Amino acid sequence: MSRRALNDLPPDTFDDGRAAEMEDADEPEVSLTADPSPEIDFDLEPGAVQAGTEVIRRFWSTLPPSPGVYRMFDHKGDVLYVGKAKNLKARVGSYARGQAHSNRIARMISQTAAMEFVTTATETEALLLEANLIKQLKPRFNVLMRDDKSFPYILVTDDGPAPQIVKHRGARRRKGNYYGPFASVWAVNRTVNALQRAFLLRTCTDSYYENRTRPCLLFQIKRCSGPCTGEISTEDYAAMADSARAFLAGKSNAVKDRMRTEMQEASEALEFERAARFRDRIAALSAIQGVQGVNTQGVEEADVFALDEQAGQFCIEVFFFRNFQNWGNRAYFPKADRSMTADEVLGSFIGQFYDDKPAPRVVLTSHVVEDAELVGAALSSRVEYRVEIHKPMRGERKNLVDYAQRNAKEALARRLADTASQGKLLVALGQALGMEKPPRRVEVYDNSHIMGTNAVGGMIVAGPTGFMKQYYRTFNIKSEELTPGDDFGMMREVLQRRFKRLVKEAPRNAPEAAMAEAEGGTPEPAPMPEETDADAFPAWPDLVLIDGGKGQLEAARTAIAAIGVEDVPLVGIAKGRDRDAGRETFFVPGKPPFKLPPRDPTLYFVQRLRDEAHRFAIGTHRAKRKREMVKNPLDEIAGVGPSRKRALLHHFGTVKAIERAAYEDLAKTPGVNAATARAVYDFFHAGA
């Protein structure tokens, strides 16, 4: 990879004739002369497109005619666009014509100040690298996935004597069989619960399993077969785990037939309790198959992508079919320029979608994907089978695509309606608070703790499309100088950390203001950042809501003022008498407190924002408190990893016994050396 600065080449380097002689005879002809087509009104600064074209020409002149990936940068060094090419010289040359570009391409060229290139061995490698870079860098002019959360899977482990069935999300580091993806955690939990009843597999952690001396409650309610205490033999438990794998792998009918046979045999042998257990297990498996919605008869494994476009926005509905069953669906709303065609958007989206997950054997689409064979070859290179991408024209596959497209159309219509309602509420909120224009980004802050312990701060963000959960942030209260339960001090710390980072990552001129204040001068209000893209979600808040009254509001104001930020509107929301909703009092610096009418939709909107901040903060606090409650003291000892911790617990039984043990006894523990024994002993006897 090479970064070429603008001054590396003289202005007269570009020469159409000389460059043409350098090209191979079989390379596609590239013409960099202006196209005679009429020029489009781009609403750009005069000469901006020409200046960007000259930049691209300088880079073009030394490019090789080979596959690769190119990146365009603006004058700040931010990535504008990532693209791949079978022939870098021909592809980049197409940008240097100067005319006949769409508005989107013209804007991109006008902002280009530098380029970077990576050559690859094949176009397939270029496609994979392009998808990876787009997801990582999020360039402004590419199609972007807005929801990149990983999908949950079901994992049946294979790294111990008693396989475990659990929900899994993330990297597949643990040995076992993975089944999925499922569209939601709810679908996974429901399926795992049903599989527990059907196959009686354990869901407990390894440490819990290894330290049981008697069966737990799940064994009593017939949700586990109790392998931890030998209630079932290792061979029988392994057979049940194999049946679960077979069912999840699509052999559901064979598994159910075998259970029916065993139920009948038990019944004929007058073992009615055993027959009833098989009856219940069959019913659990039927429940899994019966609630899957639209199932298939001839499509065993496929992902279905259907795109709908309305009012310049796109929605892509993805359905997952595995083992002839529908494992759920999810709607995506990618960010893409309105000038892009549906084929371009869908093709780019699929490349990013499978960047971190394996593709199924069949990918069905509602539109003809650009370079479908190339995308299929790229996805096939990551798995051990051939991936087929195509748009079906008839039959069951066409029905599945049509079903997905109806869902995409309905999901986009709901989103547009919600966006319109959200926009009206933001306008009303701005008017109620006396703002000059409606806020686009609203941040709401709240703290949560119990008597000062496990204190956390939460920030939620709302925008024109609703709650923007990808921008939510949590703050662990770190200051040791705070008095436990000091809400004002917590709010001060949260706002300081938030805006210090904001000034650093998306600076306006707040540092200059802080410097002027430190020197005794009067800082000038920092101007709002200029939006380079009208559709970009702003990094700076237009409005900050504080869950609290005058005290919290003053703490927030002094916190951000110390950083030099004084132009961000702050509003405190104090709960009414008896904390009743509908009696909230609003505090705005420099204005008398006021209330909104009890049935005002704006008041309901503010209550929703405040309640979401409260839910997020208290949920984070509870999770932190739960981690602290189950925290093992051995985790705090340097050099004691999972293996040595397990060895100590196996030898002594409990942490209390380890704490009371003498150094000589610790050193005799199998798998624990003298240095570790000394570290453990010193940890528990530091104050002795």
Phi, psi and omega per residue, in radians:
M1 nan 2.394 -3.123
S2 -2.358 2.345 3.087
R3 -1.778 2.108 -3.088
R4 -1.859 2.040 3.112
A5 -1.291 2.771 -3.064
L6 -1.112 -0.521 -3.055
N7 -1.559 0.028 -3.117
D8 -1.179 -0.472 -3.080
L9 -2.117 2.445 3.117
P10 -1.216 2.740 -3.065
P11 -1.055 -0.479 -3.078
D12 -1.615 0.262 3.134
T13 -1.087 -0.657 -3.079
F14 -1.245 2.191 3.113
D15 -2.565 2.001 -3.062
D16 -1.026 -0.798 -3.062
G17 -1.183 -0.831 -3.114
R18 -1.136 -0.698 3.132
A19 -1.145 -0.650 -3.137
A20 -1.133 -0.595 3.133
E21 -1.207 -0.490 -3.121
M22 -1.300 -0.358 -3.061
E23 -1.320 2.617 3.064
D24 -1.191 2.739 -3.076
A25 -1.184 -0.566 -3.089
D26 -1.576 0.078 3.110
E27 -1.337 2.466 3.107
P28 -0.993 2.405 -3.119
E29 -1.212 2.319 3.136
V30 -2.049 2.101 3.107
S31 -1.847 2.154 -3.125
L32 -1.819 0.219 3.071
T33 -1.439 2.729 -3.100
A34 -1.094 2.358 3.097
D35 -1.289 2.422 -3.118
P36 -1.263 -0.023 -3.138
S37 -1.088 2.635 3.136
P38 -1.089 2.446 -3.108
E39 -1.321 2.473 -3.118
I40 -1.576 2.577 3.068
D41 -1.351 1.844 -3.045
F42 -1.599 -0.120 -3.095
D43 0.973 0.795 3.141
L44 -2.046 2.886 3.078
E45 -1.117 2.523 -3.136
P46 -1.017 2.310 3.099
G47 1.410 -0.054 -3.085
A48 -1.143 -0.778 3.138
V49 -1.141 -0.713 3.136
Q50 -1.094 -0.707 3.135
A51 -1.117 -0.752 3.096
G52 -1.133 -0.644 3.114
T53 -1.090 -0.722 3.133
E54 -1.105 -0.665 3.091
V55 -1.074 -0.823 -3.114
I56 -1.117 -0.646 -3.140
R57 -1.091 -0.654 3.137
R58 -1.099 -0.721 3.124
F59 -1.271 -0.614 -3.081
W60 -1.062 -0.630 -2.960
S61 -1.103 -0.410 -3.103
T62 -1.970 0.213 -3.110
L63 -1.378 2.543 3.059
P64 -1.485 2.715 3.086
P65 -1.472 1.045 -3.066
S66 -2.271 2.869 3.116
P67 -1.174 2.689 3.113
G68 3.007 -3.019 -3.128
V69 -2.182 2.422 3.109
Y70 -2.148 2.611 3.101
R71 -2.240 2.421 3.094
M72 -1.888 2.355 -3.105
F73 -2.092 2.597 3.011
D74 -1.577 -3.061 -3.049
H75 -1.203 -0.284 3.091
K76 -1.536 -0.124 -3.081
G77 1.597 0.060 3.099
D78 -1.387 2.501 -3.121
V79 -1.321 2.219 3.105
L80 -1.598 -0.705 -2.998
Y81 -2.744 2.495 3.011
V82 -2.129 2.224 -3.132
G83 -2.400 2.770 3.084
K84 -2.048 2.775 -3.099
A85 -2.618 2.501 2.975
K86 -1.284 -0.542 3.125
N87 -2.373 1.796 -3.059
L88 -1.035 -0.723 -3.083
K89 -1.126 -0.749 -3.139
A90 -1.216 -0.698 -3.078
R91 -1.206 -0.822 -3.128
V92 -1.180 -0.581 3.110
G93 -1.095 -0.461 -3.137
S94 -1.177 -0.359 3.114
Y95 -1.410 -0.269 -2.996
A96 -1.697 0.302 3.105
R97 -1.260 -0.554 3.109
G98 1.652 -0.459 3.141
Q99 -2.451 3.137 3.104
A100 1.132 0.490 3.060
H101 -1.781 2.695 3.019
S102 -1.253 2.923 3.119
N103 -1.012 -0.711 -3.125
R104 -1.097 -0.826 -3.123
I105 -1.165 -0.670 3.134
A106 -1.105 -0.729 3.104
R107 -1.102 -0.698 -3.132
M108 -1.139 -0.774 3.130
I109 -1.111 -0.721 -3.079
S110 -1.111 -0.441 -3.114
Q111 -1.704 -0.037 -3.087
T112 -1.328 2.196 3.115
A113 -2.087 -0.293 3.140
A114 -2.812 2.861 3.133
M115 -2.452 2.702 3.037
E116 -2.269 2.641 -3.079
F117 -2.375 2.530 3.004
V118 -2.292 2.088 3.095
T119 -1.534 2.516 -3.136
T120 -2.213 2.908 -3.116
A121 -1.293 -0.630 -3.090
T122 -2.388 2.879 3.078
E123 -1.197 -0.506 3.095
T124 -1.095 -0.776 3.089
E125 -1.084 -0.666 3.123
A126 -1.099 -0.704 3.139
L127 -1.124 -0.758 3.127
L128 -1.128 -0.732 3.127
L129 -1.157 -0.676 3.121
E130 -1.051 -0.825 -3.133
A131 -1.077 -0.708 3.137
N132 -1.126 -0.767 -3.123
L133 -1.195 -0.628 3.124
I134 -1.108 -0.767 3.140
K135 -1.171 -0.593 -3.103
Q136 -1.365 -0.770 -3.003
L137 -1.646 -0.402 -3.136
K138 0.911 1.058 -3.137
P139 -1.132 2.614 -3.022
R140 -1.153 -0.588 -3.006
F141 -1.767 0.127 3.056
N142 -1.655 2.888 2.956
V143 -1.294 2.221 -3.053
L144 -2.104 2.336 2.970
M145 -1.333 2.179 -3.112
R146 -1.541 -0.403 3.121
D147 -2.074 1.840 -3.060
D148 -1.971 0.479 -3.132
K149 -1.221 2.419 3.136
S150 -1.210 2.719 -3.105
F151 -1.574 2.563 3.079
P152 -1.401 2.581 3.082
Y153 -2.203 2.898 2.952
I154 -1.787 2.259 -3.131
L155 -2.017 2.212 2.959
V156 -1.875 1.895 -2.984
T157 -1.220 2.786 3.131
D158 -2.486 0.626 -3.096
D159 -2.112 0.441 3.127
G160 -2.875 3.052 -3.101
P161 -1.207 -0.433 -3.113
A162 -2.153 1.692 -3.121
P163 -0.963 2.538 -3.103
Q164 -2.005 2.477 3.064
I165 -1.919 2.130 -3.040
V166 -2.512 2.853 2.973
K167 -1.417 2.417 -3.099
H168 -2.359 2.432 3.038
R169 -2.454 2.390 3.100
G170 1.937 -2.741 -3.070
A171 -1.156 2.550 -3.102
R172 -1.655 1.297 -3.117
R173 -1.593 -0.450 -3.061
R174 -1.474 2.474 -3.126
K175 -1.260 2.292 3.141
G176 2.766 -3.016 -3.135
N177 -1.850 2.249 -3.109
Y178 -1.877 2.342 -3.135
Y179 -2.217 2.238 -3.113
G180 2.736 -2.851 0.113
P181 -1.461 2.729 2.983
F182 -1.786 2.587 -3.051
A183 -1.296 -0.406 -3.080
S184 -2.608 2.756 3.081
V185 -1.147 -0.580 3.116
W186 -1.031 -0.739 3.139
A187 -1.136 -0.672 3.117
V188 -1.162 -0.826 -3.119
N189 -1.051 -0.734 3.131
R190 -1.098 -0.747 -3.124
T191 -1.191 -0.739 3.126
V192 -1.093 -0.720 3.113
N193 -1.070 -0.734 3.123
A194 -1.184 -0.677 3.116
L195 -1.173 -0.562 3.040
Q196 -1.033 -0.785 -3.136
R197 -1.199 -0.531 -3.059
A198 -1.464 -0.679 -3.018
F199 -2.072 -0.074 3.044
L200 0.976 0.700 3.106
L201 -1.547 2.622 -3.114
R202 -1.317 2.608 3.045
T203 -2.101 0.010 -3.092
C204 -1.307 2.816 3.113
T205 -1.258 2.842 -3.120
D206 -1.105 -0.709 -3.126
S207 -1.140 -0.674 3.098
Y208 -1.163 -0.737 -3.121
Y209 -1.107 -0.737 -3.043
E210 -1.298 -0.285 -3.071
N211 -1.928 0.226 3.115
R212 -1.391 2.451 3.047
T213 -1.987 -0.233 3.056
R214 -2.604 2.756 -3.083
P215 -1.081 2.578 3.139
C216 -1.518 -3.052 -3.077
L217 -1.125 -0.582 -3.126
L218 -1.058 -0.577 3.065
F219 -1.172 -0.673 -3.108
Q220 -1.169 -0.590 -3.110
I221 -1.688 0.266 3.044
K222 1.087 0.770 3.025
R223 -1.997 -0.001 3.114
C224 -2.685 2.575 -3.101
S225 -1.568 -0.011 3.053
G226 1.251 0.815 3.100
P227 -1.188 -0.346 -3.078
C228 -1.111 -0.577 -3.103
T229 -2.016 0.301 3.069
G230 1.324 0.406 3.101
E231 -1.211 -0.304 3.090
I232 -2.398 2.539 -3.117
S233 -1.249 2.741 -3.138
T234 -1.062 -0.688 -3.127
E235 -1.156 -0.773 -3.141
D236 -1.144 -0.679 3.133
Y237 -1.153 -0.700 3.112
A238 -1.101 -0.636 3.110
A239 -1.142 -0.681 3.111
M240 -1.173 -0.653 3.094
A241 -1.142 -0.670 3.100
D242 -1.127 -0.658 3.108
S243 -1.138 -0.677 3.096
A244 -1.115 -0.736 3.102
R245 -1.094 -0.733 -3.140
A246 -1.106 -0.731 3.128
F247 -1.100 -0.805 -3.129
L248 -1.207 -0.414 3.133
A249 -1.474 0.018 3.064
G250 1.882 -0.033 -3.126
K251 -1.655 0.829 -3.040
S252 -1.173 -0.680 -3.105
N253 -1.149 -0.699 3.130
A254 -1.132 -0.701 3.125
V255 -1.130 -0.784 -3.128
K256 -1.166 -0.663 3.103
D257 -1.084 -0.708 3.130
R258 -1.127 -0.693 3.113
M259 -1.161 -0.673 3.113
R260 -1.098 -0.696 3.128
T261 -1.098 -0.784 -3.134
E262 -1.192 -0.582 3.087
M263 -1.136 -0.730 -3.141
Q264 -1.159 -0.711 3.123
E265 -1.122 -0.723 3.118
A266 -1.126 -0.679 3.131
S267 -1.124 -0.768 3.137
E268 -1.151 -0.483 3.109
A269 -1.514 0.137 3.129
L270 1.113 0.415 3.061
E271 -1.652 1.312 -2.959
F272 -1.235 -0.573 3.100
E273 -1.130 -0.739 3.102
R274 -1.148 -0.692 3.107
A275 -1.122 -0.661 3.124
A276 -1.143 -0.610 3.108
R277 -1.131 -0.737 3.086
F278 -1.134 -0.671 3.091
R279 -1.020 -0.782 3.140
D280 -1.158 -0.641 3.137
R281 -1.196 -0.668 3.086
I282 -1.124 -0.708 3.123
A283 -1.107 -0.658 3.118
A284 -1.121 -0.724 3.117
L285 -1.172 -0.658 3.108
S286 -1.123 -0.604 3.121
A287 -1.132 -0.655 3.110
I288 -1.091 -0.800 -3.096
Q289 -1.281 -0.480 -3.022
G290 -1.436 -0.288 -3.071
V291 -1.875 0.345 -3.054
Q292 -1.499 0.001 3.105
G293 1.341 -2.283 -3.129
V294 -1.327 2.004 3.092
N295 -1.859 3.021 -3.100
T296 -2.097 2.771 3.062
Q297 -1.861 -0.572 -3.056
G298 -2.103 0.041 3.135
V299 -2.001 1.811 -3.096
E300 -1.345 -0.763 -3.041
E301 -2.500 2.048 -3.140
A302 -2.862 2.664 2.922
D303 -1.976 2.378 -3.094
V304 -1.984 2.175 3.116
F305 -2.000 2.109 3.116
A306 -2.205 2.286 -3.085
L307 -1.975 2.447 3.023
D308 -2.311 2.532 -3.122
E309 -2.229 2.265 3.076
Q310 -2.537 2.355 3.043
A311 0.931 0.634 3.099
G312 1.352 0.125 3.097
Q313 -2.008 2.696 -3.077
F314 -2.079 2.555 2.996
C315 -2.311 2.292 3.077
I316 -2.073 2.032 3.107
E317 -1.674 2.244 -3.117
V318 -2.030 2.163 3.062
F319 -1.918 2.468 -3.137
F320 -1.979 2.151 3.083
F321 -2.080 2.146 3.104
R322 -2.397 2.410 3.084
N323 0.945 0.697 3.128
F324 1.144 0.322 -3.125
Q325 -2.189 2.605 3.074
N326 -1.503 2.002 -3.114
W327 -1.730 0.415 3.003
G328 1.899 3.063 -3.108
N329 -2.565 2.810 3.124
R330 -2.566 2.442 3.123
A331 -1.722 2.382 3.083
Y332 -2.084 2.587 3.115
F333 -2.204 1.374 -3.056
P334 -1.168 2.636 3.061
K335 -1.544 2.112 -3.120
A336 -2.619 2.611 3.117
D337 -1.181 2.550 -3.087
R338 -1.143 -0.391 -3.117
S339 -1.358 -0.201 -3.124
M340 -1.333 2.504 3.120
T341 -1.393 2.833 3.128
A342 -1.078 -0.642 3.128
D343 -1.090 -0.742 3.138
E344 -1.130 -0.784 -3.112
V345 -1.101 -0.800 -3.090
L346 -1.162 -0.718 3.136
G347 -1.108 -0.787 3.121
S348 -1.149 -0.667 -3.127
F349 -1.126 -0.757 -3.107
I350 -1.109 -0.690 3.117
G351 -1.059 -0.719 3.122
Q352 -1.297 -0.596 -3.066
F353 -1.066 -0.710 -3.094
Y354 -1.684 0.298 3.140
D355 -1.137 -0.568 -3.075
D356 -2.177 0.336 3.118
K357 -2.592 2.621 3.138
P358 -1.271 2.529 3.107
A359 -1.560 2.632 3.052
P360 -1.307 3.128 -3.119
R361 -1.230 -0.477 -3.090
V362 -2.246 2.292 3.036
V363 -2.129 2.017 -3.117
L364 -1.765 2.387 -3.073
T365 -2.259 2.699 3.121
S366 -1.478 -0.275 3.125
H367 -2.279 2.774 3.087
V368 -1.285 2.018 -3.086
V369 -1.338 2.348 3.065
E370 -1.096 2.363 3.122
D371 0.947 0.810 -3.095
A372 -1.051 -0.703 3.136
E373 -1.131 -0.703 3.132
L374 -1.153 -0.767 3.121
V375 -1.103 -0.734 3.103
G376 -1.085 -0.713 3.106
A377 -1.137 -0.677 3.123
A378 -1.126 -0.753 3.127
L379 -1.211 -0.599 3.121
S380 -1.154 -0.512 -3.114
S381 -1.181 -0.257 -3.118
R382 -1.709 -0.193 -3.118
V383 -2.212 3.112 -3.074
E384 -1.758 0.398 3.138
Y385 -2.552 2.955 -3.126
R386 -1.495 2.302 3.119
V387 -1.759 2.203 -3.111
E388 -1.867 2.243 3.111
I389 -2.108 2.102 3.111
H390 -2.791 2.837 3.067
K391 -1.738 1.963 -3.111
P392 -1.245 2.612 -3.102
M393 -1.941 -0.287 -3.113
R394 -2.793 2.980 3.026
G395 1.422 -2.858 -3.053
E396 -1.119 -0.656 -3.136
R397 -1.101 -0.699 3.100
K398 -1.115 -0.658 3.116
N399 -1.126 -0.675 3.115
L400 -1.119 -0.722 3.124
V401 -1.149 -0.741 3.120
D402 -1.088 -0.688 3.109
Y403 -1.108 -0.762 3.115
A404 -1.137 -0.645 -3.109
Q405 -1.216 -0.607 3.060
R406 -1.083 -0.712 3.109
N407 -1.154 -0.647 3.106
A408 -1.130 -0.723 -3.140
K409 -1.122 -0.755 -3.140
E410 -1.192 -0.682 -3.135
A411 -1.147 -0.705 3.132
L412 -1.204 -0.667 3.098
A413 -1.092 -0.716 3.098
R414 -1.129 -0.696 -3.125
R415 -1.154 -0.716 3.120
L416 -1.121 -0.696 3.107
A417 -1.145 -0.742 3.119
D418 -1.130 -0.680 -3.141
T419 -1.118 -0.732 3.123
A420 -1.088 -0.780 3.121
S421 -1.128 -0.726 3.129
Q422 -1.101 -0.697 3.118
G423 -1.085 -0.710 3.114
K424 -1.130 -0.676 3.137
L425 -1.175 -0.669 3.103
L426 -1.144 -0.673 3.080
V427 -1.082 -0.804 -3.131
A428 -1.132 -0.665 3.121
L429 -1.123 -0.762 3.106
G430 -1.064 -0.712 3.129
Q431 -1.178 -0.697 -3.126
A432 -1.133 -0.532 -3.112
L433 -1.690 0.071 3.098
G434 1.268 0.511 3.134
M435 -1.460 2.630 -3.110
E436 -1.229 -0.580 3.117
K437 -2.488 2.741 -3.091
P438 -1.095 2.489 3.079
P439 -1.273 2.487 3.053
R440 -1.726 -0.583 3.127
R441 -2.177 2.054 3.128
V442 -1.983 2.193 3.094
E443 -1.939 2.361 -3.121
V444 -2.161 2.315 -3.064
Y445 -2.074 2.487 3.073
D446 -2.660 2.665 3.093
N447 -1.990 2.734 3.098
S448 -2.551 2.366 3.114
H449 -2.926 2.962 3.002
I450 -2.185 1.878 -3.105
M451 0.943 0.607 3.093
G452 1.498 -0.112 -3.116
T453 -1.527 2.599 3.126
N454 0.856 0.758 -3.076
A455 -1.278 2.344 3.104
V456 -2.416 2.684 2.992
G457 -1.998 2.536 -3.131
G458 -2.175 2.465 3.068
M459 -2.187 2.150 3.033
I460 -1.986 2.723 -3.050
V461 -2.241 2.350 3.062
A462 -2.169 2.542 -3.125
G463 -2.509 -2.864 -3.081
P464 -1.088 -0.375 -3.124
T465 -1.826 0.161 3.134
G466 1.943 -2.661 3.130
F467 -1.253 2.232 -3.117
M468 -1.753 1.427 -2.966
K469 -1.185 -0.350 3.109
Q470 -1.212 -0.248 3.137
Y471 -1.799 0.030 3.109
Y472 -1.092 2.568 3.120
R473 -2.451 2.581 3.025
T474 -2.050 2.642 -3.116
F475 -2.287 1.983 3.003
N476 -1.338 2.129 -3.111
I477 -1.178 2.077 -3.001
K478 -1.877 -0.405 -3.008
S479 -1.089 2.217 3.120
E480 -1.500 -0.143 -3.110
E481 -1.514 -0.217 -3.109
L482 -1.272 2.451 2.987
T483 -1.285 2.313 3.133
P484 -0.907 2.225 -3.130
G485 1.555 0.124 3.141
D486 -1.366 1.578 -3.108
D487 -1.097 -0.644 -3.134
F488 -1.143 -0.777 3.130
G489 -1.130 -0.655 3.102
M490 -1.111 -0.780 3.128
M491 -1.095 -0.668 3.124
R492 -1.084 -0.793 -3.127
E493 -1.112 -0.766 -3.118
V494 -1.064 -0.847 -3.093
L495 -1.172 -0.652 3.111
Q496 -1.111 -0.810 -3.127
R497 -1.150 -0.691 -3.137
R498 -1.108 -0.869 -3.035
F499 -1.399 -0.456 3.010
K500 -1.101 -0.744 3.117
R501 -1.205 -0.647 3.130
L502 -1.126 -0.746 3.108
V503 -1.078 -0.635 -3.117
K504 -1.288 -0.730 -3.030
E505 -1.543 -0.529 3.140
A506 -2.361 1.160 -2.973
P507 -1.175 2.487 2.909
R508 -1.800 -1.988 2.951
N509 -2.237 0.570 3.135
A510 -1.091 -0.664 3.119
P511 -1.056 -0.692 3.114
E512 -1.116 -0.658 3.132
A513 -1.138 -0.726 3.130
A514 -1.133 -0.671 3.132
M515 -1.143 -0.727 3.131
A516 -1.099 -0.674 3.133
E517 -1.184 -0.666 3.130
A518 -1.137 -0.524 -3.137
E519 -1.509 0.078 3.092
G520 1.641 0.007 -3.133
G521 -1.512 3.110 3.118
T522 -1.801 1.972 -3.096
P523 -1.176 2.446 3.068
E524 -1.450 2.538 3.135
P525 -1.009 2.355 3.139
A526 -1.301 2.288 -3.141
P527 -1.232 2.689 3.099
M528 -1.166 2.551 -3.107
P529 -1.138 2.541 3.122
E530 -1.416 2.274 3.132
E531 -1.469 2.100 3.115
T532 -1.415 -0.296 -3.141
D533 -2.386 2.137 -3.052
A534 -1.085 -0.476 -3.109
D535 -1.575 -0.114 -3.099
A536 -1.231 2.429 3.099
F537 -1.384 2.230 -3.029
P538 -1.161 2.573 3.087
A539 -1.395 -0.561 -3.136
W540 -1.602 2.452 3.123
P541 -1.286 2.501 2.998
D542 -1.520 -0.305 -3.122
L543 -2.713 2.365 3.090
V544 -2.076 2.141 3.100
L545 -1.844 2.285 3.141
I546 -1.936 2.231 3.086
D547 -1.382 1.630 -3.115
G548 2.812 3.075 -3.096
G549 -1.685 -2.520 -3.041
K550 -1.076 -0.698 -3.090
G551 -1.090 -0.891 3.122
Q552 -1.107 -0.681 -3.130
L553 -1.123 -0.744 3.140
E554 -1.166 -0.652 3.089
A555 -1.097 -0.725 3.117
A556 -1.156 -0.739 -3.106
R557 -1.107 -0.808 -3.131
T558 -1.160 -0.551 -3.119
A559 -1.141 -0.818 -3.094
I560 -1.420 -0.423 3.087
A561 -1.180 -0.583 3.122
A562 -1.142 -0.393 3.116
I563 -1.531 -0.228 -3.125
G564 1.762 0.206 3.137
V565 -1.831 2.012 -3.084
E566 -2.307 0.094 -3.075
D567 -1.916 0.094 3.097
V568 -1.522 2.081 -3.114
P569 -1.085 2.275 3.107
L570 -2.020 2.398 3.116
V571 -2.400 2.272 3.049
G572 -1.710 2.451 -3.134
I573 -2.106 1.844 3.134
A574 -1.655 2.353 3.118
K575 -1.197 2.650 -3.097
G576 -1.305 -3.086 3.115
R577 -1.031 2.367 -3.092
D578 1.076 0.354 3.096
R579 1.013 0.553 -3.131
D580 -1.377 2.336 3.041
A581 -1.211 2.430 -3.135
G582 1.848 -0.190 3.129
R583 -2.011 0.406 -3.082
E584 -1.128 2.507 3.060
T585 -1.915 2.344 -3.111
F586 -1.786 2.320 3.118
F587 -2.048 2.121 3.109
V588 -2.135 2.252 -3.138
P589 -0.959 2.280 3.113
G590 1.486 0.022 -3.130
K591 -2.266 2.675 3.078
P592 -1.229 2.619 3.106
P593 -1.047 2.618 3.133
F594 -2.583 2.899 3.103
K595 -2.194 2.712 3.049
L596 -1.701 2.703 3.112
P597 -0.961 2.513 -3.035
P598 -0.986 -0.584 -3.086
R599 -1.843 0.331 -3.122
D600 -1.255 2.216 3.093
P601 -0.991 -0.542 3.110
T602 -1.117 -0.649 3.114
L603 -1.138 -0.737 3.097
Y604 -1.082 -0.661 3.133
F605 -1.109 -0.788 3.117
V606 -1.102 -0.686 3.104
Q607 -1.086 -0.698 3.090
R608 -1.083 -0.755 3.120
L609 -1.087 -0.816 -3.121
R610 -1.124 -0.753 -3.129
D611 -1.134 -0.629 3.098
E612 -1.153 -0.719 3.092
A613 -1.101 -0.708 3.124
H614 -1.142 -0.774 3.122
R615 -1.050 -0.776 -3.097
F616 -1.163 -0.761 -3.111
A617 -1.177 -0.792 -3.095
I618 -1.242 -0.559 3.065
G619 -1.132 -0.727 3.093
T620 -1.138 -0.719 3.120
H621 -1.077 -0.772 -3.128
R622 -1.126 -0.683 3.120
A623 -1.132 -0.717 3.120
K624 -1.148 -0.737 3.134
R625 -1.112 -0.660 3.129
K626 -1.148 -0.710 3.112
R627 -1.110 -0.675 3.140
E628 -1.173 -0.617 -3.091
M629 -1.195 -0.610 -3.106
V630 -1.734 0.196 -3.109
K631 -1.203 2.327 3.139
N632 -1.631 2.226 3.132
P633 -0.991 -0.490 -3.137
L634 -1.122 -0.415 3.139
D635 -1.152 -0.370 -3.083
E636 -1.531 -0.088 -3.071
I637 -1.616 2.128 3.130
A638 -1.133 2.336 3.110
G639 1.619 -0.095 3.115
V640 -1.820 1.743 3.137
G641 -1.657 -2.979 -3.097
P642 -1.024 -0.683 -3.093
S643 -1.171 -0.828 -3.126
R644 -1.230 -0.606 3.062
K645 -1.087 -0.739 3.118
R646 -1.126 -0.700 3.133
A647 -1.109 -0.734 3.122
L648 -1.127 -0.771 -3.132
L649 -1.168 -0.651 3.096
H650 -1.123 -0.649 -3.065
H651 -1.362 -0.729 -3.051
F652 -1.789 -0.383 3.088
G653 1.665 -0.883 -3.090
T654 -2.381 2.849 3.083
V655 -1.163 -0.625 3.119
K656 -1.045 -0.709 3.119
A657 -1.156 -0.650 3.085
I658 -1.127 -0.708 -3.134
E659 -1.101 -0.621 -3.102
R660 -1.489 -0.210 -3.027
A661 -1.209 2.576 3.050
A662 -1.369 2.817 -3.132
Y663 -1.040 -0.702 -3.116
E664 -1.087 -0.666 3.116
D665 -1.209 -0.678 3.100
L666 -1.099 -0.694 -3.102
A667 -1.190 -0.384 -3.141
K668 -1.471 -0.090 -3.104
T669 -1.161 2.229 3.113
P670 -1.041 2.282 3.121
G671 1.538 0.024 -3.141
V672 -2.069 2.137 3.135
N673 -1.498 3.091 -3.057
A674 -1.146 -0.673 -3.116
A675 -1.133 -0.731 3.120
T676 -1.172 -0.712 3.105
A677 -1.052 -0.724 3.122
R678 -1.141 -0.719 3.136
A679 -1.090 -0.718 3.134
V680 -1.178 -0.770 -3.129
Y681 -1.101 -0.793 -3.126
D682 -1.139 -0.582 -3.136
F683 -1.107 -0.756 -3.085
F684 -1.488 -0.220 -3.099
H685 -2.143 0.518 -3.096
A686 -1.115 -0.598 -3.085
G687 -1.632 0.046 -3.072
A688 -1.341 nan nan
